[in-house]
Amino acid sequence: MKRLLLYGGLFFMVACKSGEDKKAEITTEPAPLSQSSNTEQFNTAFGKLMGDYFHLKDNFITESDTIITVYAKNMMQDIDSLPFNGMKADTAIVETAKTSAQSMFAELKGLLGEKELEGKRKSFATLSEQLYDLIRTVQYDKAVIYHQHCPMAFNEAGANWLSSSADIKNPYIPKKMLTCGEVIDSLDFRKKN
């Protein structure tokens, strides 16, 4: 009987121990990091373009004409150096992205040619829509971009802009209506695991 209890206890310990070993062996593998739709080189260059756009927007809020010029020129350089061959897309999409980028470049030239801040703001409104279209075309997946709208801009004609935050900071009527506006869309191409 003692032997039976001894063997039973030993069997129980081995069985429990082997269960612990199995638990230790069964580990969850870390979830793979999401892969971008585009190359890292493209994402870095596009991220710089977005950063310069956000600085441009912020300087329309502060109405700093000199710095607006700096960031408009930076954006032109960013557009020139976008490595479209780093897009993982078919040829038609790449060509559409190139055409959008060329239109943005031309609009930035127009913005720089404007003498008055109001004219620059109108070019900025056009530029914002062009960039919104470009983001959707290339499916930039490194950040959420908010598409925002002010119905009061340009004598109630309305205008849109892009932001890295859902908070409203109106670049069209910053002195009178800084928080006038709403988020009308958010672009989030990040892959969900």
N, C-alpha and C positions, 0 to 999 in steps of 0.2 A: 504494500500500500504506500509506504514511504517512497519507494522507487517510482511508483505511478505519479505521486504528487510531485516528486522531483522532476521527472520527465515532463509532466504537464506544465509545471512552472517554467522549466527551461524552454519548452515549446512555445509557451505564451510569450516569454521574453524575446525569443527569436522572432516570433510572428510580429510582435509590437515593434521590435527593432527594424525588421525588414520593411514595415509600413513607414517608419520614419525615414528610412533610406529612400523609399519610393517618393515620399513627399519632398525630400531634399532634391531628388533627381528631377522631379516635375517642377520646373521653373518656367515662368512665362518669359518668353523672349521679348526684348524691348521692341516696341512698335517701330517700324522703319520710319525714318524722317521723310517727310513728304518731298517728293522730287518736283522741281520746277518744270514748267512746260518749256522754258527757255534756258539757254546756257547761263552759267554764272557771270560770264563776261557781259552778256546782254543785260542781265538783271542789274549788275553793278552800274552800267552806263545809264540804264533807264531809271534806276534809283537816283542817280545824280540829277538827271533831267527833272524828276519829280521834286527833289529837294530844292532845286533852283526855282521851279515854278512856285512852290510854297513860299519861298523867300520873296519872290516877286509879288505874290498876293499880299503878304504881310506888309510890304512897303507901299502898296496902294492904300492899305489901312492907315499907315503912318504918314502917307502922302509925301514920301521922300523921293522926289524926282530923280536925284542923282543916283540913288541906290536902285531905283526902278530900272534905270539905264544899265547899271552894272549887271543885274540879274537877267535882263532881257538879252544882253550880249552873251552871258554865260549859257543861257538856254540855246542860243544859236550855235554855240560851240558844242553843246551837248548833243544837239540834233545832228550836227555834222559828224560826230564821232560815234553815233549809234551803230553797233555792229549787227546789222540786220541778218547777216549770215548766221548769227547766233540764235535766231528764232527757229524753234522746232515746229514749223508749219509748212503748208504747201506753198508753192510759188505764187499763187494768186493772193494769198493772205499777206505774204511778204511784200509783194508789189503794192498792195493797198496800204500797208503800213508805211512804205517809203513815200508814197504819194501824200499821205496825211502829214508826214513829217516835213515834206517840202512845203506844204501849205502853211504849216506852223511857222516855218522859217520865214516865209514871205510875210506872214502876219506880224512876226516880231520885227522885221525890217520896217513895216508900216508903223508899228508902235513907236519905234525909235525915231521915225520921221515926224511924228505928231509933236506940235509945240505945246499944246494945252493938256492939262491933266485929264480933262473930260474926254478928249480924243484918244488919249492913251488908254483910258478905261474902256472905251468902246472896242479898241483893238484887243484889250485883255479879255473882254467878254467873248469875242470871236475865238481867240486863242484857247480859252477855257473849253469851249465846245469842241474845238479840233483835238485838244489833248484828251478829252473825255472819249471821243471816238477812237483815238489811237490806243488808249488803254484797253478799250473793249476789243480792238483788233488784235493786239499783241497778247492780250490776256495776262497782263502784269500781275504776278501772283506772290509778291513779297510784302504787300500791305493792303489794307482796306482803304479805299479812296471814296470819300463822300462827295456826291454831286449836290450842290446847294443852290437855292434860288431866292432872289429878292424880287418880289413883285413891284416894288416901288422904284427900282433903278431906272434911270433914263426916262424920267417923267411918266412913270408907271408902265413903261413898255416891258420892264422886267429884264433880268439878266441872271446868268448862272456862273458859278465858279466851283473849283474843286478844293477839298480840304482833307487833311490827314486826320481830322477830328470831327465828330458830330456837332461840336460846339459851333455856333454861328458867330462869325466875325466878318461882317459885311465889308468887302473892299470897294463897293460902289458909293455908299453913303455912310462912311465911317463916323463922321462928326455928329450927324443927326440921328442915325439909325444903325448903330454898330451891330446890334443883335437882331435886326430885321432880317427875316428869312427863314427858310426851312430846308431840311434834308429831303431831296426828291428821289434820290437813288443812292445806293452804295454798291461799289464794285468790289467784290471779294472773290478772286479766282484762286485763293489758297485751297489746296486739296484737303478735304476732311478725311481723317483716318478713322 
